[in-house]
Amino acid sequence: MLAIRMTRHGAKKRPFFHIVVADSRSPRDGRFIEKLGTYNPLLPREHAQRITLDKERIAHWLKVGAQPSDRVARFLATAELMKPRERREQSKKPQPRAKTQERMKAAAAAAAEPAKEAAAT
């Protein structure tokens, strides 16, 4: 399966990315088929060289069936090369478990009762 994704270049703490089409099984910074553009996150958002794309080649690879990564899909949507994707639901891992959430709600309700009584009098 083909993927349109970013490969990291640049020095430590100075990121620079190439947008490439690669086999999805190859490593992130490993072998790729073709370079399609660049992304420099250090430049301001309105700068012309922040994101460069070879639109003709990207359109070709999308027709062939290459799947863009989430971030690259956002770049392509702003460049009007594809329609925007639905946002994925965020992971629930960092949230407390169900029993802990129930305890937190009960504690918040208990803390709210004295405040209601004080407001009523």
N, C-alpha and C positions, 0 to 999 in steps of 0.2 A: 504494500500500500504506500502511496506517495503522500508526503506531508510538506506543506509550505510552512516553514518555521524559522526561528532565529538561531544563529550561532553567535556565541560571544567572542569578541575580540577586544583589543585595547588593553591598557595596563591595569594594574591593581587599583581599584577604586575609581577608575576612569573607563566605564563601560562603553562599548561600541558594538553594535550588532549588524551582522549581514543577514538579509532575508534570503533564504535559499529554499530550493525544492530538493528533498532528499527522501531516501527510503526510510520509512518510519522505524525500522529496526536498527538503523545506524546510530552511533552515538551523537549527542547534541553538537559537539564541535568536530565531529568526524567527517567522513566522506559525504559529499553532496553531489547532486547532478548538475545544478545550474544556480548561479547567483542571480537573484531577481531584484535586489535593492539593498538599502541600508537604513539603519535607525540609530540616531545619536541622541540618547535621552538627556544629555548635558546641555543641549541647545534649548533656547526658549520655544514654547509651543508654536508661536507664529513664524519661526525661522523657516525659510524655504528648504534648507538642507537637513532639517531634523529627520524627515522621512523621505526617502527617494524610492520610487517604484518604477520598474519596467512594465508598464501596463499591458503591452501587447503580449509579452511572454507570460505574465501572470494569468491573463485571460486564456491563453493556450493551455496552461497547466490545469486551470480550473475545469476546462472542457474535457481534458484527458481524465480527470477524476481525482486530482490532488486535493487533499483536505487541509485547509489552513488551521493553524493553532488558534486558540482563543484570542490572543493578543494580535496576531497577524490578521485575523478576521476583522477585528475592530479597525485596523489600519485600512483594510480593503473596503470596509463599509464607508469610512470617511472619504475615501477616494472614489466612491461610487462604483466599485468593481463587483460588489455583491451586496445583497440586502443585509441589514444588520441582524445578528443572531439574537435569539432570546437569551437573557442573562441566566446563567446557571444558578441554581439554588446553592447558597453557601453551606459549607459543611457544618454539621451540628456537633462536631467533636469538642470544640472549646466550651460549649454550654454545659452547665452542671447536669447531672443525671436527674431523672424524673422525681425521685423522692426528695432530693435536695431542693429542687424547684418548688415542690409542694411546701416544704418546711419554710422556704424563703417567703412564699406567698402568705402563709399563716403568720409568720413573724411580722410582715408588713401590715397585715390586717389587724393584728394585736396592737401594733404601735399606732395605728390610725384611730382606734376606738377612743383612747383618752383625749386625743385631739378633737374628736367630734363632740365629746361630752363637754369639754372646756368651751368650745364654740357655742354650744347650745345654751350655756348658762351665762 
